[in-house]
Amino acid sequence: MRFSSLLFFPLLSGLAAAGSCPYANMARSDEPPSSLGARGTPVAGKKGAMLMNRIAPGISELYVANADGSNPRLLLGNESTFDYHAQWSPDGEWIVFTSERAGDGQSDLYRVRPNGTDLQPIATSPAVEDAGAISPNGSLVAFAGTLGNYKSNIWIQNLDTGALWNVTNSTEVAGDYTLPDGHFRPAWSPDGEWLVFTSDRNTPWRGHNNISGWEHTQELSIYAIRPDGTGFRRVANRTGYCQGSPKFSPDGNRIVFYELPMELTYYARVAESAFYDVNTAIVSVDFATGTDRQVHASGESGGIKLFPQYVDNQTIGYLVKSLLTNATYPGSINYTAAQPQGSVSAAYRNASLVGYHRSPAWSPDGRHMVYEHVEWDPVRPINKPLYSWSKDWEYRFTDVFPQMSAQGKVVYTSQQTVNSSLVTMNADGTGSNDIFDGSRFPVRVNSSNTNGTFQGSWRGDGEVLAVGLGDWFEYRYANPGWVYLVAANGSWARSMTNGSTNAGFPTISPDGRWLVWREFAYSASEDPIPLGLRRMDLTTGDVVALSSSWDNTPMFAPDGSNRIVFTRRTSWPIAGPLDDNYDVMTMAVDGSDVRQLTKLACNDAHAVWTHEGKIAWATGMFGFQDEATIYDNNQQPYPFIMQMEADGSNWTVLTQSRWEDTMPLYIPNDLLAAA
C-alpha cells in the first residue's frame, strides 16, 4: 500500500406529516450541551476545520510533595498546562515530563527544576514523545517516541548536542511490523550501561472477554538494551501476562515491575464494573538472569498496582488506582517491603496520599515524589481547538458520530458532553439544539452514556434524520435497539423497527429512499448473534437483508452513488480471541459489489465518507502508544485517524496522539462562512 502523511518528518413526503464506553458512569442529564464555544468565521490560511472525537482527561497537572504526601505544590505553577508522566533525574536536579503545551494531543518532552524554574523543551516534533528518563550522567534522555514510522520505539537524545538515535528499530530488535511491535517506558541502570523497557513485539492482536470484545488486549515482556543499541535481550516474560514499567534497584541487581493477566489489560483501563475486580502484582527478578522471582505485593488482591519504584533499599513505592472508594479511578500512593521478610522503611510506614493521582515517581533520596493530578471533568467543549497535524485543516473537538447535512448543519451524539442525546448545531458551533433525548425513554434505554441515541444520519434535504435508540455496545447482548426517523427541528419522531432485535446505527440515503442499519439478535443467556445489514425501502416499507455478517456503522456516500461504507468483523465465524479482526468495507445499495478496503490483522473501524468522497477511519495498525493498563477510560488507546480514496488507495495519516482519536468530519470554509 502507498502512504502519504500530513505529519512531521427521506422519509418521503407522505410520512413526513407524521409528526465499553468511557463515559458510562457519568450521570445522565437533561441539560443542554455546555461550553459550546463557537469558533465563528472561516479558518484563515486553511481549507476549514476538521472535527474529531478524542477520549482523554480534561485536566492533568504535576505536583511535587513529600514522600508521605504532605506539602503538595503545583510543580509548574501558572505555567502548568496539560502535563504528565514525570521522572526525576538521578542527580535530583531535574524533572523530565511529557507536556501537551503545543496543543491538545501533541505529546512533547520538557524538563524543569524541582522548584518549577528553568523550563526547557527537549523533544518537540509532531510525533509522540513520552515517558522520558534522564541518564545517570545527566547527558542523555531516553524516551518512547513514534518518530519516523508511527510505531512506539525507544529513542535517545543527547542533551548537550541534540544528537538523536533509535535503539529499538534495528533489524536485530524490531518485531513484525504488522503486529503491535511497540516499545515503552525506558529506565536506566544506575551505572548508565543499560536500559530496560517493555514491549509487545511479535505478539498477536487479541480481543478480550473470550470472543465477544473487539478492543485489543496487550501482552508485554521486559527487555534490556545498551544505549548504543547492542546487547538486546529479554529479561522477563510470562506467557499470557502483561509485565510493565520496569525500574532498577539502587544497586542495579534487580528490576521491579507490575504484572497482570493479559486479558485484564482491557478491564484495567475502562469504566466498567469489572474494573474493581482487577488486581496486579508487584514483582521483581534478578536483572542478569531473569530468575529469583519475588512477589512484593500479591496479584490476588489489592487492586491495580502500577508504577513501582525502589524508593530505597528496603522500600518499593507504587500507585493503586482502584479498590479505594468504589468511585471511578481514585489513586493512592502505597509502599511495600523490597526485601523478603523485610519491612518498609520507617519514613514510609504512615504515608498516605489518596486522590485522583497517577504516575508517581520518587526523588533519588526518596524524600519527595512527583505525580500528576488527573480529572475528566470538565469534558472538552465542542469546537475546542486541538493540535493540527495538517497544514490545511484546523482540528477541533466534537462529540461522537458527527455528520453534516448538505445544508451545512452538524449532528452528533452527546455521549461525552451530556447524555447521549441527538444534538444539531450550525457548522460554526452556534444554534445547538437537543432534538431527540434518549433519556426520555427509560423503558427503552438503560441509564448509561453508552446507551441512547447513536449515529444520526441526514436525509439529503436536511429536514429528517435517522438515528438509533437503545442499548449498545456490551448492552446489546441482552437488550433491544430501535431505528427512528426524527424531524430535524425535533417536532416528531417515528420508530421504524419493532424492538424484536437490537437494530441501530442507521444511515439514510441522500435521496431519502433507502434506510440501512445494522442488526443483532439478542439474548441474556447467549453471545450476540449478528444479523448483518438491513435495508428498508421508505417508499414501500419493504425490508431486505443486505448481509448476514458481523457488520456495523454503515454510511451512505454523500454523492448520491448509494455506495455504503461499513465495518465488518472479517474473522467471523469466531473460534477464539485471535479471531478479532475488523475491516473497512464498501458495498452497493443492493448488497452487491462488496469490497474489502483494509486487510490488516489489527482493527480498522469507524469509517466515514468525507465531503470529497474519500473514506476516513480509525486504525490500530501502529499499535499501542503506551502500556495499556496505565490508561483510564480508554477502550482503544491506539487508533490513528487515517484517510484513503474510495477504492482503498493512497492511505494518509491524519492524527498521531497517544489518545483514542476517531470520527472525523471536515467542514470547509465556505460552510463556516455561511453559518
C-alpha positions as CSV (number, residue, x, y, z in Angstrom):
1,M,0.0,0.0,0.0
2,R,1.2,3.6,-0.6
3,F,1.3,6.0,2.3
4,S,1.2,9.7,2.3
5,S,1.3,11.8,5.5
6,L,0.2,15.1,6.9
7,L,2.6,14.7,9.8
8,F,6.1,15.6,10.5
9,F,9.2,14.3,9.1
10,P,-36.1,10.7,3.4
11,L,-38.7,9.8,4.9
12,L,-40.8,10.8,1.8
13,S,-43.5,13.4,1.9
14,G,-46.3,11.0,2.8
15,L,-44.6,10.0,6.0
16,A,-43.3,13.5,6.9
17,A,-46.7,14.5,8.1
18,A,-46.4,12.1,11.0
19,G,-45.4,14.1,13.5
20,S,-17.3,-0.2,26.6
21,C,-17.8,3.3,26.9
22,P,-15.5,5.8,28.6
23,Y,-18.3,8.0,30.0
24,A,-20.6,5.1,31.1
25,N,-20.7,6.2,34.7
26,M,-21.5,9.9,34.1
27,A,-24.9,10.9,35.3
28,R,-27.5,11.3,32.6
29,S,-28.8,14.9,32.4
30,D,-31.5,16.8,30.6
31,E,-29.3,19.9,30.5
32,P,-28.2,21.2,27.0
33,P,-24.6,20.7,25.9
34,S,-22.4,23.1,27.8
35,S,-19.5,25.3,26.8
36,L,-20.2,25.0,23.1
37,G,-17.6,27.7,22.3
38,A,-18.5,28.6,18.7
39,R,-15.4,29.3,16.6
40,G,-17.1,31.6,14.2
41,T,-15.7,32.7,10.9
42,P,-13.7,30.7,8.3
43,V,-10.2,29.5,9.3
44,A,-7.6,31.8,8.0
45,G,-4.9,30.2,5.9
46,K,-6.6,26.8,5.9
47,K,-9.3,25.0,4.0
48,G,-11.6,24.8,7.1
49,A,-12.0,22.8,10.2
50,M,-11.8,19.1,10.9
51,L,-14.0,18.0,13.8
52,M,-12.9,14.8,15.6
53,N,-13.5,12.9,18.8
54,R,-10.9,12.3,21.5
55,I,-11.0,10.3,24.7
56,A,-8.6,11.8,27.1
57,P,-8.7,13.5,30.6
58,G,-9.7,17.1,30.8
59,I,-7.1,18.1,33.4
60,S,-3.6,16.7,34.1
61,E,-1.3,18.8,36.4
62,L,2.0,17.9,38.0
63,Y,2.5,18.1,41.8
64,V,5.6,17.7,44.0
65,A,5.1,16.5,47.6
66,N,7.0,14.9,50.4
67,A,7.1,11.1,50.2
68,D,4.4,10.9,52.9
69,G,2.1,13.0,50.8
70,S,2.5,16.2,52.8
71,N,3.2,19.7,51.5
72,P,1.9,19.2,47.9
73,R,2.6,22.0,45.5
74,L,1.9,22.6,41.8
75,L,5.2,22.0,40.1
76,L,4.9,24.4,37.2
77,G,2.7,27.0,38.9
78,N,1.0,29.3,36.4
79,E,3.0,27.6,33.6
80,S,1.0,24.4,34.1
81,T,-0.8,23.1,31.1
82,F,-1.7,19.5,30.3
83,D,1.4,17.7,31.8
84,Y,2.0,14.1,32.9
85,H,4.5,11.2,33.2
86,A,7.2,13.0,35.2
87,Q,10.5,11.4,36.3
88,W,13.4,12.7,38.4
89,S,16.9,12.8,37.0
90,P,19.3,10.6,39.0
91,D,21.1,13.6,40.5
92,G,17.8,15.2,41.6
93,E,18.5,18.3,39.6
94,W,15.8,17.9,37.0
95,I,12.3,16.6,36.5
96,V,11.6,15.4,32.9
97,F,8.0,15.2,31.9
98,T,5.5,15.0,29.0
99,S,3.5,18.1,28.1
100,E,0.8,19.0,25.6
101,R,1.5,22.7,25.8
102,A,2.0,22.8,22.0
103,G,-1.6,21.8,21.6
104,D,-4.2,19.3,22.8
105,G,-3.0,15.8,21.8
106,Q,0.6,16.7,21.0
107,S,2.9,14.9,23.4
108,D,6.4,16.5,23.8
109,L,9.2,16.2,26.3
110,Y,10.3,19.0,28.6
111,R,12.4,19.3,31.7
112,V,12.2,21.7,34.7
113,R,14.0,22.2,38.0
114,P,12.2,20.7,41.0
115,N,11.3,24.2,42.2
116,G,9.5,24.8,39.0
117,T,12.1,27.1,37.3
118,D,14.2,26.8,34.2
119,L,11.6,25.1,32.0
120,Q,13.3,23.7,28.8
121,P,12.0,21.8,25.8
122,I,13.8,18.5,25.0
123,A,11.9,16.8,22.1
124,T,9.1,18.7,20.4
125,S,8.5,17.1,17.0
126,P,4.9,16.4,15.8
127,A,5.4,12.7,16.8
128,V,4.6,11.3,20.2
129,E,7.5,11.8,22.6
130,D,6.7,10.4,26.1
131,A,8.0,8.7,29.2
132,G,11.4,10.4,29.3
133,A,14.2,9.2,31.6
134,I,17.5,11.1,32.1
135,S,20.7,9.1,32.3
136,P,22.8,8.9,35.5
137,N,25.5,11.1,33.9
138,G,22.8,13.7,33.0
139,S,23.8,13.9,29.4
140,L,21.2,11.7,27.7
141,V,17.5,11.3,27.8
142,A,15.7,8.1,26.8
143,F,12.1,8.2,25.8
144,A,9.3,6.4,23.9
145,G,8.6,8.0,20.6
146,T,6.7,7.4,17.3
147,L,9.1,9.4,15.1
148,G,9.7,8.0,11.7
149,N,7.4,5.1,11.4
150,Y,4.5,5.9,13.8
151,K,5.4,2.9,16.0
152,S,6.5,3.5,19.6
153,N,10.3,2.9,19.8
154,I,12.9,3.7,22.4
155,W,14.9,6.8,21.4
156,I,17.9,8.5,23.0
157,Q,18.8,12.2,22.7
158,N,22.0,13.8,23.8
159,L,21.0,16.8,25.9
160,D,24.2,18.6,25.1
161,T,24.5,18.1,21.3
162,G,20.9,17.3,20.3
163,A,22.0,14.1,18.6
164,L,19.1,11.6,18.4
165,W,19.0,7.9,17.7
166,N,16.6,5.0,17.8
167,V,17.8,1.9,19.7
168,T,14.9,-0.5,19.0
169,N,14.1,-0.2,15.3
170,S,17.1,-2.1,14.1
171,T,16.9,-5.5,12.3
172,E,18.1,-7.2,15.5
173,V,15.4,-5.7,17.7
174,A,12.3,-4.7,15.7
175,G,9.5,-7.2,15.6
176,D,6.9,-8.0,12.9
177,Y,5.6,-4.6,11.7
178,T,2.1,-6.0,11.0
179,L,1.8,-6.9,14.7
180,P,1.7,-4.4,17.7
181,D,5.5,-4.1,18.0
182,G,5.6,-1.2,20.5
183,H,8.4,-0.3,22.9
184,F,7.6,1.6,26.1
185,R,8.7,3.1,29.4
186,P,12.6,3.1,29.3
187,A,14.5,3.2,32.6
188,W,18.3,3.4,33.1
189,S,20.5,1.2,35.2
190,P,22.4,3.0,38.0
191,D,25.7,2.8,36.1
192,G,24.1,4.0,32.8
193,E,25.2,0.9,30.9
194,W,21.7,-0.5,30.3
195,L,18.1,0.5,29.5
196,V,15.2,-1.7,30.4
197,F,11.8,-1.2,28.8
198,T,8.6,-3.1,27.9
199,S,7.5,-4.3,24.5
200,D,4.6,-6.2,22.9
201,R,6.9,-7.1,19.9
202,N,5.8,-10.3,18.0
203,T,2.6,-10.7,20.0
204,P,-0.7,-11.2,18.1
205,W,-3.6,-8.9,18.0
206,R,-6.2,-10.2,20.5
207,G,-9.7,-9.3,21.6
208,H,-11.0,-9.7,25.2
209,N,-13.8,-11.4,27.0
210,N,-13.1,-14.7,25.3
211,I,-14.6,-13.9,21.8
212,S,-17.0,-11.0,22.1
213,G,-14.9,-8.0,22.9
214,W,-13.3,-6.2,20.0
215,E,-10.9,-3.9,21.8
216,H,-7.3,-5.2,21.9
217,T,-5.5,-6.6,25.0
218,Q,-1.8,-6.3,25.4
219,E,0.9,-8.8,26.3
220,L,4.1,-7.1,27.4
221,S,7.5,-8.6,28.3
222,I,10.6,-6.8,29.7
223,Y,13.7,-6.3,27.6
224,A,17.2,-4.8,28.1
225,I,19.5,-3.0,25.6
226,R,22.6,-0.9,25.8
227,P,22.4,2.8,24.8
228,D,24.2,2.1,21.5
229,G,21.5,-0.5,20.5
230,T,23.7,-3.6,21.3
231,G,23.1,-6.3,23.9
232,F,19.4,-6.7,23.2
233,R,17.8,-9.5,25.3
234,R,14.6,-10.4,27.1
235,V,14.8,-10.1,30.8
236,A,11.4,-11.2,32.0
237,N,8.4,-12.9,30.4
238,R,5.3,-14.7,31.4
239,T,3.2,-16.1,28.6
240,G,-0.4,-14.8,28.8
241,Y,0.6,-11.9,31.1
242,C,1.5,-8.3,30.9
243,Q,4.6,-7.1,32.7
244,G,5.1,-3.3,32.8
245,S,7.0,-0.2,33.9
246,P,10.3,-1.8,35.0
247,K,12.7,0.1,37.3
248,F,16.2,-0.9,38.6
249,S,17.0,-1.4,42.3
250,P,19.6,1.1,43.7
251,D,22.4,-1.5,43.3
252,G,21.4,-2.4,39.8
253,N,21.0,-6.1,40.5
254,R,17.2,-6.3,40.3
255,I,14.3,-4.9,38.4
256,V,10.8,-4.4,39.7
257,F,7.6,-4.2,37.6
258,Y,3.9,-4.8,37.8
259,E,2.2,-7.9,36.4
260,L,-1.4,-9.0,35.5
261,P,-3.1,-11.4,33.2
262,M,-3.2,-10.2,29.6
263,E,-7.0,-10.5,29.5
264,L,-7.3,-7.9,32.3
265,T,-5.4,-5.2,30.4
266,Y,-8.7,-4.3,28.9
267,Y,-10.7,-4.2,32.2
268,A,-7.9,-2.3,34.0
269,R,-8.4,0.7,31.7
270,V,-12.1,1.0,31.3
271,A,-15.0,2.3,33.5
272,E,-16.9,-1.0,33.8
273,S,-17.8,-2.9,36.9
274,A,-15.1,-5.5,36.2
275,F,-12.6,-2.7,36.8
276,Y,-12.9,-3.2,40.6
277,D,-12.1,-6.9,40.3
278,V,-8.7,-6.3,38.6
279,N,-5.6,-6.9,40.7
280,T,-2.0,-6.6,39.7
281,A,1.1,-7.9,41.4
282,I,4.4,-6.1,42.1
283,V,7.2,-8.4,41.2
284,S,11.0,-8.3,41.0
285,V,13.6,-10.5,39.3
286,D,17.4,-10.7,39.1
287,F,18.4,-8.4,36.2
288,A,21.3,-10.6,35.0
289,T,19.3,-13.9,34.8
290,G,15.6,-13.0,35.0
291,T,15.3,-15.6,37.8
292,D,14.8,-15.3,41.6
293,R,11.3,-14.0,41.2
294,Q,10.0,-12.3,44.2
295,V,6.4,-11.1,44.7
296,H,6.3,-7.9,46.8
297,A,2.5,-7.3,46.5
298,S,0.0,-10.0,45.6
299,G,-1.8,-10.2,42.3
300,E,-4.8,-11.8,44.1
301,S,-6.0,-8.7,45.9
302,G,-5.2,-5.1,46.5
303,G,-6.3,-3.5,43.2
304,I,-4.5,-2.2,40.2
305,K,-1.0,-1.6,41.4
306,L,1.2,0.4,39.0
307,F,4.4,2.4,38.6
308,P,6.6,0.5,41.1
309,Q,9.9,2.0,42.1
310,Y,12.6,1.3,44.6
311,V,12.4,4.3,47.0
312,D,15.4,2.9,48.9
313,N,17.0,-0.5,49.5
314,Q,14.2,-1.5,51.8
315,T,11.1,0.0,50.2
316,I,9.2,-0.1,47.0
317,G,6.6,2.6,46.3
318,Y,3.7,2.3,43.9
319,L,0.3,3.6,42.9
320,V,-3.1,1.8,43.3
321,K,-5.8,3.1,41.1
322,S,-8.8,1.0,42.3
323,L,-10.5,-0.6,45.3
324,L,-10.4,2.5,47.4
325,T,-13.7,4.3,47.4
326,N,-15.5,2.4,44.6
327,A,-15.5,5.7,42.7
328,T,-14.2,5.9,39.2
329,Y,-10.4,5.9,39.2
330,P,-9.2,7.0,42.6
331,G,-5.5,6.8,43.2
332,S,-3.4,6.2,46.3
333,I,0.3,6.0,46.9
334,N,1.4,2.9,48.7
335,Y,4.6,1.2,50.0
336,T,5.8,-2.3,50.4
337,A,9.0,-4.1,51.5
338,A,11.7,-4.6,48.9
339,Q,13.4,-7.5,50.7
340,P,11.9,-10.9,51.5
341,Q,10.8,-10.9,55.1
342,G,11.8,-7.3,55.2
343,S,9.9,-4.2,56.3
344,V,9.1,-0.8,54.9
345,S,11.5,1.9,56.0
346,A,10.1,3.9,58.9
347,A,9.7,7.1,56.8
348,Y,7.0,5.5,54.7
349,R,5.1,3.4,57.2
350,N,2.4,6.0,57.8
351,A,2.4,7.6,54.3
352,S,-1.0,8.3,52.8
353,L,-2.0,10.1,49.7
354,V,-5.4,9.5,48.2
355,G,-7.0,11.3,45.3
356,Y,-7.1,11.4,41.5
357,H,-3.4,10.8,41.2
358,R,-1.3,9.0,38.6
359,S,2.3,8.2,37.6
360,P,4.2,8.8,40.9
361,A,8.0,9.0,40.8
362,W,10.3,9.4,43.7
363,S,13.4,11.6,44.0
364,P,16.8,9.9,44.2
365,D,17.0,10.4,48.0
366,G,13.4,9.1,48.5
367,R,12.3,12.2,50.3
368,H,10.0,13.6,47.6
369,M,7.7,12.5,44.8
370,V,6.2,14.0,41.7
371,Y,2.8,12.8,40.4
372,E,0.0,14.0,38.2
373,H,-3.4,15.1,39.4
374,V,-5.9,13.9,36.7
375,E,-9.6,14.8,36.3
376,W,-12.1,14.0,33.5
377,D,-14.4,16.9,34.4
378,P,-14.7,19.3,32.7
379,V,-15.1,17.5,29.4
380,R,-13.6,19.2,26.3
381,P,-16.2,21.7,25.0
382,I,-17.5,21.3,21.4
383,N,-15.2,23.1,18.9
384,K,-12.2,23.2,21.3
385,P,-9.1,23.6,19.2
386,L,-6.8,20.5,19.1
387,Y,-3.3,20.2,17.8
388,S,-3.5,20.1,14.0
389,W,-1.1,17.7,12.2
390,S,-2.4,19.1,8.9
391,K,-1.3,22.4,7.2
392,D,-4.7,22.5,5.5
393,W,-7.2,21.9,8.3
394,E,-7.7,23.2,11.9
395,Y,-8.6,20.3,14.2
396,R,-11.4,20.8,16.7
397,F,-13.0,18.5,19.3
398,T,-16.6,17.2,18.8
399,D,-18.6,14.5,20.5
400,V,-19.2,11.2,18.8
401,F,-20.7,10.3,15.4
402,P,-20.7,13.7,13.9
403,Q,-22.3,14.1,10.4
404,M,-23.0,17.1,8.3
405,S,-26.0,17.8,6.1
406,A,-25.8,19.2,2.6
407,Q,-27.1,22.5,4.0
408,G,-24.2,22.7,6.5
409,K,-25.9,21.6,9.7
410,V,-24.0,19.2,12.0
411,V,-25.5,16.4,14.1
412,Y,-23.7,14.4,16.8
413,T,-24.4,12.2,19.8
414,S,-23.7,14.0,23.1
415,Q,-22.1,10.9,24.8
416,Q,-19.3,12.8,26.5
417,T,-20.7,16.2,26.8
418,V,-24.2,15.5,28.2
419,N,-26.3,12.3,28.0
420,S,-26.1,10.6,24.6
421,S,-28.9,12.7,23.0
422,L,-29.1,13.7,19.4
423,V,-27.8,17.3,19.0
424,T,-27.8,19.5,16.0
425,M,-25.8,22.8,15.5
426,N,-24.6,25.1,12.9
427,A,-21.3,24.5,11.2
428,D,-19.6,27.1,13.4
429,G,-21.0,25.6,16.6
430,T,-23.8,28.0,17.2
431,G,-27.5,27.1,17.4
432,S,-27.2,23.9,19.4
433,N,-30.4,22.0,19.7
434,D,-31.2,18.8,21.5
435,I,-33.7,17.2,19.1
436,F,-34.0,13.7,20.4
437,D,-33.2,12.8,24.0
438,G,-32.9,9.1,24.7
439,S,-33.2,9.6,28.5
440,R,-36.9,10.4,27.9
441,F,-37.4,6.7,27.0
442,P,-36.5,5.0,30.3
443,V,-38.3,1.8,29.3
444,R,-36.2,1.5,26.2
445,V,-32.8,2.9,27.3
446,N,-30.7,1.9,30.3
447,S,-29.3,4.8,32.3
448,S,-25.8,4.8,30.8
449,N,-24.0,7.1,28.4
450,T,-23.1,4.1,26.3
451,N,-26.8,3.9,25.5
452,G,-29.1,6.4,24.0
453,T,-29.4,8.0,20.5
454,F,-26.4,7.0,18.4
455,Q,-25.3,7.8,14.8
456,G,-27.6,10.4,13.4
457,S,-27.8,10.5,9.6
458,W,-29.2,13.3,7.5
459,R,-31.6,13.0,4.6
460,G,-30.5,15.0,1.6
461,D,-33.0,17.8,2.2
462,G,-31.8,18.4,5.8
463,E,-35.4,18.0,7.1
464,V,-35.2,14.5,8.5
465,L,-32.6,12.3,10.3
466,A,-32.3,8.6,11.0
467,V,-30.9,7.6,14.4
468,G,-30.7,4.5,16.6
469,L,-32.3,4.5,20.1
470,G,-31.5,1.8,22.6
471,D,-28.8,-0.1,24.4
472,W,-25.5,-0.5,22.6
473,F,-22.0,-2.0,23.0
474,E,-22.0,-4.6,25.8
475,Y,-25.7,-3.9,26.5
476,R,-26.6,-5.2,23.0
477,Y,-26.2,-8.7,24.4
478,A,-29.5,-8.7,26.2
479,N,-31.4,-5.5,25.2
480,P,-33.2,-4.2,22.1
481,G,-32.5,-1.3,19.9
482,W,-34.7,0.7,17.6
483,V,-34.2,2.7,14.4
484,Y,-36.0,6.1,14.4
485,L,-36.7,8.8,11.9
486,V,-36.7,12.2,13.6
487,A,-37.6,15.7,12.4
488,A,-34.6,18.0,12.2
489,N,-36.4,20.5,14.3
490,G,-37.2,17.9,17.0
491,S,-41.0,18.2,16.4
492,W,-41.7,14.5,15.9
493,A,-40.0,11.1,15.9
494,R,-41.2,7.7,14.5
495,S,-39.9,4.2,15.3
496,M,-39.2,2.3,12.1
497,T,-38.3,-1.1,13.8
498,N,-40.2,-3.0,16.4
499,G,-37.6,-3.8,19.1
500,S,-37.6,-7.6,18.4
501,T,-33.8,-7.2,17.6
502,N,-31.1,-4.8,18.5
503,A,-31.3,-2.6,15.5
504,G,-29.3,0.6,15.3
505,F,-26.5,2.7,13.8
506,P,-28.6,3.7,10.8
507,T,-27.9,5.6,7.6
508,I,-30.4,7.2,5.2
509,S,-29.6,7.7,1.5
510,P,-29.3,11.3,0.3
511,D,-32.5,10.9,-1.9
512,G,-34.4,9.6,1.2
513,R,-35.5,6.3,-0.4
514,W,-33.2,3.9,1.5
515,L,-32.8,3.3,5.2
516,V,-30.0,0.9,6.2
517,W,-29.0,-0.2,9.7
518,R,-27.1,-3.0,11.5
519,E,-28.9,-5.6,13.4
520,F,-28.1,-8.2,16.2
521,A,-30.3,-10.8,17.7
522,Y,-30.1,-10.6,21.5
523,S,-30.5,-13.0,24.4
524,A,-29.4,-12.6,28.0
525,S,-28.1,-16.1,28.1
526,E,-26.1,-16.1,24.8
527,D,-23.5,-14.0,23.0
528,P,-25.0,-11.6,20.4
529,I,-25.8,-13.1,17.1
530,P,-25.1,-10.8,14.1
531,L,-27.8,-10.4,11.6
532,G,-25.9,-8.2,9.2
533,L,-27.2,-5.1,7.5
534,R,-30.9,-4.5,6.8
535,R,-32.3,-2.1,4.2
536,M,-35.8,-0.6,4.2
537,D,-37.4,1.0,1.1
538,L,-39.1,4.0,2.6
539,T,-41.5,4.2,-0.4
540,T,-42.9,0.7,0.3
541,G,-41.7,-0.2,3.8
542,D,-40.2,-3.4,2.5
543,V,-37.1,-4.7,4.4
544,V,-34.4,-7.0,2.9
545,A,-31.1,-8.3,4.2
546,L,-28.0,-6.9,2.6
547,S,-25.7,-9.1,4.5
548,S,-25.6,-11.7,7.3
549,S,-22.2,-10.9,8.7
550,W,-20.9,-9.1,11.8
551,D,-21.4,-5.6,10.2
552,N,-21.7,-2.2,11.8
553,T,-21.8,1.6,11.4
554,P,-23.0,1.8,7.7
555,M,-22.9,5.2,6.0
556,F,-24.2,6.2,2.5
557,A,-21.8,8.2,0.3
558,P,-23.0,11.8,0.1
559,D,-22.6,12.0,-3.7
560,G,-25.8,10.1,-4.4
561,S,-24.0,7.0,-5.7
562,N,-25.7,4.9,-3.0
563,R,-22.3,3.3,-2.1
564,I,-22.3,2.2,1.6
565,V,-19.1,2.2,3.7
566,F,-19.3,0.0,6.9
567,T,-17.1,-2.1,9.2
568,R,-17.1,-5.9,9.2
569,R,-15.7,-8.4,11.5
570,T,-13.8,-10.3,8.9
571,S,-12.6,-13.1,11.3
572,W,-16.2,-14.3,11.5
573,P,-17.1,-17.1,12.5
574,I,-15.1,-16.8,15.7
575,A,-13.1,-19.7,17.0
576,G,-11.2,-17.8,19.7
577,P,-9.8,-14.5,20.9
578,L,-7.4,-14.2,17.9
579,D,-10.4,-14.1,15.6
580,D,-10.9,-10.4,16.4
581,N,-10.2,-8.6,13.1
582,Y,-12.4,-5.8,11.8
583,D,-12.0,-4.2,8.4
584,V,-13.4,-1.3,6.4
585,M,-15.8,-2.4,3.6
586,T,-18.0,-0.9,0.9
587,M,-21.0,-2.3,-0.9
588,A,-23.7,-1.2,-3.4
589,V,-27.2,-0.4,-2.0
590,D,-28.5,-3.8,-3.2
591,G,-25.7,-5.6,-1.2
592,S,-23.6,-6.5,-4.3
593,D,-20.1,-5.5,-5.2
594,V,-18.7,-5.9,-1.7
595,R,-15.1,-4.7,-1.4
596,Q,-12.7,-5.1,1.5
597,L,-10.5,-2.0,1.7
598,T,-8.3,-2.9,4.7
599,K,-6.7,-6.3,5.2
600,L,-4.6,-5.8,8.3
601,A,-4.5,-8.0,11.4
602,C,-5.4,-5.1,13.6
603,N,-8.8,-3.4,13.9
604,D,-9.9,-0.9,11.3
605,A,-13.2,0.7,12.0
606,H,-15.4,3.8,12.5
607,A,-15.3,4.5,8.7
608,V,-17.0,7.6,7.3
609,W,-17.3,9.4,4.0
610,T,-15.6,12.8,3.7
611,H,-17.1,15.7,1.8
612,E,-14.8,14.9,-1.1
613,G,-15.8,11.3,-1.4
614,K,-12.8,9.9,0.4
615,I,-13.1,7.5,3.3
616,A,-11.7,8.3,6.8
617,W,-11.4,5.7,9.5
618,A,-9.6,4.8,12.7
619,T,-6.9,2.2,12.5
620,G,-4.9,0.2,15.1
621,M,-2.2,-0.6,12.7
622,F,0.5,1.3,14.6
623,G,-0.3,-0.4,17.8
624,F,-0.5,0.9,21.4
625,Q,1.4,4.1,22.1
626,D,2.0,3.2,25.8
627,E,1.3,0.4,28.3
628,A,-2.5,-0.3,28.0
629,T,-3.0,-0.8,31.8
630,I,-2.0,2.7,32.8
631,Y,-4.7,4.3,30.7
632,D,-8.1,5.3,32.2
633,N,-11.4,5.5,30.4
634,N,-9.8,4.3,27.1
635,Q,-11.2,1.2,25.5
636,Q,-9.0,1.7,22.4
637,P,-5.9,3.8,23.3
638,Y,-4.3,3.1,20.0
639,P,-6.2,4.4,16.9
640,F,-4.8,6.9,14.5
641,I,-7.3,8.6,12.1
642,M,-6.5,7.8,8.5
643,Q,-7.9,8.6,5.1
644,M,-8.0,6.8,1.7
645,E,-9.6,7.0,-1.7
646,A,-12.9,5.3,-2.2
647,D,-11.1,2.4,-3.9
648,G,-8.8,1.9,-0.8
649,S,-5.7,3.5,-2.3
650,N,-3.5,6.3,-1.0
651,W,-3.6,5.9,2.7
652,T,-2.9,9.1,4.6
653,V,-2.2,9.6,8.3
654,L,-4.2,12.4,9.8
655,T,-3.6,12.2,13.6
656,Q,-0.8,11.0,15.8
657,S,-1.7,11.3,19.5
658,R,-1.4,8.8,22.4
659,W,-5.1,9.0,22.9
660,E,-8.2,7.4,21.3
661,D,-8.9,9.6,18.3
662,T,-11.8,8.8,15.9
663,M,-14.8,10.0,13.9
664,P,-13.5,12.9,11.8
665,L,-15.8,15.4,10.0
666,Y,-14.5,18.1,7.6
667,I,-16.2,21.4,7.5
668,P,-14.9,23.5,4.6
669,N,-14.5,27.3,5.0
670,D,-17.5,28.0,2.7
671,L,-19.8,26.3,5.1
672,L,-18.2,28.1,8.1
673,A,-18.8,31.4,6.3
674,A,-22.4,30.6,5.6
675,A,-23.2,29.5,9.2
